[in-house]
């Protein structure tokens, strides 16, 4: 009875998650919990829509010009690679998956090409990538102290000396006070910062980001622990955006936008529809094959396979997984792998029945003795998918991710769900 109630709850839950909003308003209300944050004073919720990749929904195409004029020839290649990697980290930190970040060379100029799936607003895409995040600490120019407008000169303390940036809430207001950005320097940066604060006691020490002054606090005392605060009347979102940019690393070379446009899906809707249709045909063939070969047991395996599909789709929404056409292919492949475990188990049950075992005993022995084969075959597939995810990029990682999710869920449905359904049938007999 407990198993029956459990699976009813599981099935209803995954059905509610996967139904469209128009047909399951109550389900989405239940699975999109609203959490109140007194700190932020607003309601937050998770969107459980499917996340589609660039090939299925289009997005934004940006081209940046990489300025290497001030970089030596020996360091130019490494600086370009570091710039590409830093931009890719920023995009991933902001939750944009399956993005394309690559470099190209046109004549003597180097360019950075960025494609963001699902981002239709070009300005939003530029804000997502952010500015160059060149962080500098500048001290007051002694020769300009008497002038009406203060001038600051650069120091040897920069974003390269930064170890960590994080959002903090300080001041006399306690928890509800305005957010600030806390900085922690590495050992070299801490020494530089200590020397700067010692030399500028009672004077402003300006913090510039991309040649724009964020704040210029007055140095009250020498700071030797390598910790500083940037306060500029930030909102919580502004502070978070700045922290992401700083933690992603200052770009080794400046970049500037030279091209920006929206792009359509690289695959037509007809191609996607045909792929999904092929998946449905394959699913139906599996249903018929299992029933034809294993009768009622095959029907129960088909029900477990349906639960597998629903749970997998739910996992894609909850993680969330960005679905590209290669990712859909990985999911369809995992459906065939999911039923493979049931075939091994049912063949083992057949052998036990031929040896004269009673039905319930054959069931238990079939599952227990087939488990090692099921475990080893899925483990080898999972290791392969992990290697693809670790070494691959773009569509390859999307394929491997959906395949890994499918393998893990299939172990649950092919063993636990199918066995529970068969136990319920045999217990009634």
PyMOL commands that set and color helices and strands:
alter all, ss='L'
color gray80, all
select helices_A, chain A and resi 2-18+21-23+25-31+54-57+73-93+122-129+142-144+159-161+174-176+187-199+236-247+269-319+325-354+359-391+395-428
alter helices_A, ss='H'
color red, helices_A
select strands_A, chain A and resi 35-37+42-44+51-52+59-66+100-106+109-117+135-140+152-158+162-169+179-185+204-209+212-218+227-234+255-263+322-323
alter strands_A, ss='S'
color yellow, strands_A
deselect
rebuild
show_as cartoon
